[in-house]
Amino acid sequence: NYCAHMFVIKNKYFLIIENIKDIDLCNIKRTNKFVIILRNNKINQDLNKLKKFRIACKSKSIKFYIANNLKLATLIHADGIYLSSYNKTFKHLNLINNKFAAIGSAHNTKEINLKIKQGCKYVLLSKLFLVEYNKTAPIMGLIKFNYYQPNIFCKLIPLGGIKYNNLNYLKNVNSEGLAIKSEVKKKPAITNRLF
């Protein structure tokens, strides 16, 4: 029996996975709100399985993006490309249209500005909370994140350290969405708390 405050209502939910096996699309009940980003620099996945996954996403109105691999993104007809903070390419710009978009990630104003120049509609800004893999990494917290938003000409989405037990804090974030990575694999049922 879950408390009502455990639910988070946003317009967009960005789920970052390293392998298509990390997520069960059956857990995603609502349409038009979810974006799945396959982020794996060592992508060695079966192309046919990837194409089937892409088709399954499309059938459920889930947007599907490939990270840092323009060739693969176009090959499987993904919804677009995800550009990590270190990715400074502009090769994708001539492909951006109503059917192909770019999402970026950043840690500071300089990186945000680069992502805007790269044509990113959404920029995942990290790190909102403490992350398990690097407990000494600087974090923004809610106040600093909210400070960024009015001064930026793109849609900022919080990323980093967002877990099942701190979802409630996201109600105070000035953003139309949120991005989750590790919890997608650890606690698949988290998608049921997102509305």
C-alpha positions as CSV (number, residue, x, y, z in Angstrom):
1,N,0.0,0.0,0.0
2,Y,1.9,3.1,-1.3
3,C,1.4,6.5,0.1
4,A,0.1,9.1,-2.4
5,H,3.3,11.2,-1.8
6,M,5.4,8.5,-3.4
7,F,4.0,9.4,-6.8
8,V,5.6,12.0,-9.0
9,I,3.7,13.8,-11.7
10,K,5.8,15.2,-14.6
11,N,5.3,15.5,-18.3
12,K,8.5,13.5,-19.3
13,Y,10.4,10.7,-17.7
14,F,13.9,9.9,-19.1
15,L,15.0,6.3,-18.4
16,I,18.7,5.6,-19.1
17,I,19.7,2.0,-19.7
18,E,22.9,0.3,-20.6
19,N,21.3,-2.7,-22.2
20,I,17.7,-3.3,-23.5
21,K,17.5,-6.2,-21.1
22,D,17.7,-3.7,-18.2
23,I,14.1,-2.7,-18.8
24,D,10.7,-4.5,-19.2
25,L,8.5,-2.4,-21.3
26,C,5.5,-4.1,-19.7
27,N,6.2,-2.1,-16.6
28,I,5.5,1.1,-18.5
29,K,1.7,1.6,-18.4
30,R,1.4,5.2,-19.5
31,T,2.1,6.5,-23.0
32,N,3.7,9.6,-24.4
33,K,5.6,10.4,-21.2
34,F,8.6,8.0,-21.4
35,V,11.9,8.4,-23.2
36,I,14.4,5.5,-23.1
37,I,18.0,6.3,-23.7
38,L,20.4,3.5,-24.5
39,R,23.7,4.7,-23.2
40,N,26.5,2.2,-23.7
41,N,29.9,3.1,-25.2
42,K,30.6,-0.6,-25.8
43,I,27.3,-1.3,-27.6
44,N,27.6,-4.8,-28.9
45,Q,23.9,-5.7,-29.1
46,D,22.2,-7.8,-31.6
47,L,20.9,-5.4,-34.3
48,N,17.7,-7.4,-34.9
49,K,16.9,-7.4,-31.2
50,L,17.6,-3.7,-31.1
51,K,15.2,-3.1,-34.0
52,K,12.5,-5.2,-32.4
53,F,13.0,-3.2,-29.1
54,R,12.7,0.0,-31.1
55,I,9.4,-1.2,-32.7
56,A,8.1,-2.3,-29.3
57,C,8.8,1.2,-27.9
58,K,7.1,2.8,-30.9
59,S,4.0,0.7,-30.4
60,K,3.8,2.0,-26.8
61,S,4.5,5.6,-27.7
62,I,7.8,5.5,-25.9
63,K,10.6,7.6,-27.5
64,F,13.9,5.8,-28.0
65,Y,17.3,7.4,-28.2
66,I,20.8,6.1,-28.9
67,A,23.7,7.7,-27.1
68,N,26.7,9.0,-29.0
69,N,26.2,6.8,-32.0
70,L,24.7,8.6,-35.0
71,K,25.1,5.7,-37.4
72,L,23.3,3.2,-35.1
73,A,20.6,5.8,-34.3
74,T,19.8,6.3,-38.0
75,L,20.1,2.5,-38.8
76,I,17.4,1.5,-36.3
77,H,15.3,4.6,-37.0
78,A,15.6,5.9,-33.4
79,D,13.7,9.0,-32.4
80,G,17.1,10.7,-32.0
81,I,20.5,10.9,-30.5
82,Y,21.7,11.5,-26.9
83,L,24.9,13.5,-26.7
84,S,26.9,13.0,-23.5
85,S,28.5,16.0,-21.9
86,Y,31.9,15.1,-23.5
87,N,30.4,14.7,-27.0
88,K,31.1,17.9,-29.0
89,T,30.0,16.7,-32.4
90,F,27.7,18.7,-34.8
91,K,27.4,15.9,-37.4
92,H,23.7,15.2,-36.4
93,L,22.5,18.8,-37.0
94,N,21.4,18.3,-40.6
95,L,19.2,15.3,-39.4
96,I,17.3,17.2,-36.8
97,N,13.6,17.6,-37.8
98,N,10.2,16.6,-36.5
99,K,11.2,12.9,-36.5
100,F,14.8,13.0,-35.3
101,A,15.8,15.1,-32.2
102,A,18.8,15.5,-29.9
103,I,19.0,15.3,-26.1
104,G,22.1,16.2,-24.3
105,S,23.7,16.0,-20.8
106,A,25.7,18.6,-18.9
107,H,27.2,19.5,-15.6
108,N,27.5,23.3,-15.8
109,T,26.6,26.4,-17.8
110,K,29.4,26.0,-20.3
111,E,28.3,22.4,-21.2
112,I,24.6,23.5,-21.3
113,N,25.4,26.2,-23.8
114,L,27.3,23.6,-26.0
115,K,24.2,21.4,-25.9
116,I,22.0,24.3,-27.0
117,K,24.3,24.9,-30.0
118,Q,24.1,21.2,-30.8
119,G,20.4,21.6,-31.1
120,C,19.3,19.8,-28.0
121,K,15.7,20.4,-26.9
122,Y,16.3,18.7,-23.6
123,V,19.4,18.8,-21.5
124,L,19.9,16.4,-18.6
125,L,21.7,18.4,-15.9
126,S,23.7,16.3,-13.4
127,K,24.1,15.7,-10.5
128,L,21.0,16.6,-8.5
129,F,21.7,14.3,-5.6
130,L,24.5,12.1,-4.3
131,V,25.4,9.2,-6.5
132,E,26.5,5.8,-5.3
133,Y,29.3,5.4,-7.8
134,N,31.1,8.7,-6.8
135,K,30.2,9.9,-3.3
136,T,32.7,12.8,-3.5
137,A,31.2,14.2,-6.7
138,P,29.7,17.7,-6.3
139,I,25.9,17.8,-6.2
140,M,23.5,20.7,-7.0
141,G,20.5,20.0,-4.9
142,L,17.1,21.5,-5.6
143,I,17.8,25.2,-5.0
144,K,20.8,25.3,-7.4
145,F,19.0,23.3,-10.0
146,N,16.0,25.6,-9.9
147,Y,18.3,28.6,-10.2
148,Y,19.5,27.4,-13.6
149,Q,16.1,27.0,-15.2
150,P,14.9,30.6,-15.8
151,N,18.3,31.5,-17.3
152,I,18.5,28.7,-19.9
153,F,17.0,28.5,-23.4
154,C,16.3,24.8,-23.4
155,K,14.4,22.4,-21.1
156,L,16.6,21.2,-18.2
157,I,15.9,17.8,-16.7
158,P,17.4,16.8,-13.4
159,L,19.7,13.7,-13.4
160,G,21.8,12.0,-10.8
161,G,21.0,10.2,-7.5
162,I,17.2,10.1,-8.1
163,K,15.9,7.1,-6.3
164,Y,12.7,5.4,-5.2
165,N,13.1,6.9,-1.7
166,N,13.7,10.5,-2.7
167,L,11.1,10.8,-5.5
168,N,8.9,13.0,-3.3
169,Y,11.5,15.8,-3.4
170,L,11.1,16.0,-7.2
171,K,7.8,17.8,-6.7
172,N,9.9,20.9,-5.7
173,V,12.0,20.8,-8.9
174,N,11.3,23.4,-11.5
175,S,11.3,21.0,-14.4
176,E,8.8,19.3,-16.6
177,G,10.6,16.0,-16.2
178,L,13.2,13.9,-14.5
179,A,15.9,11.3,-15.5
180,I,16.6,8.0,-13.8
181,K,19.5,5.6,-14.4
182,S,20.5,3.1,-11.8
183,E,17.1,2.7,-10.3
184,V,15.6,1.5,-13.6
185,K,17.6,-1.7,-13.3
186,K,17.6,-2.0,-9.5
187,K,13.9,-1.3,-8.9
188,P,12.0,-1.8,-12.1
189,A,8.7,-1.0,-10.3
190,I,9.8,2.6,-10.0
191,T,8.1,3.3,-13.3
192,N,4.7,2.7,-11.6
193,R,5.4,5.6,-9.3
194,L,5.8,8.0,-12.3
195,F,2.7,9.7,-13.7
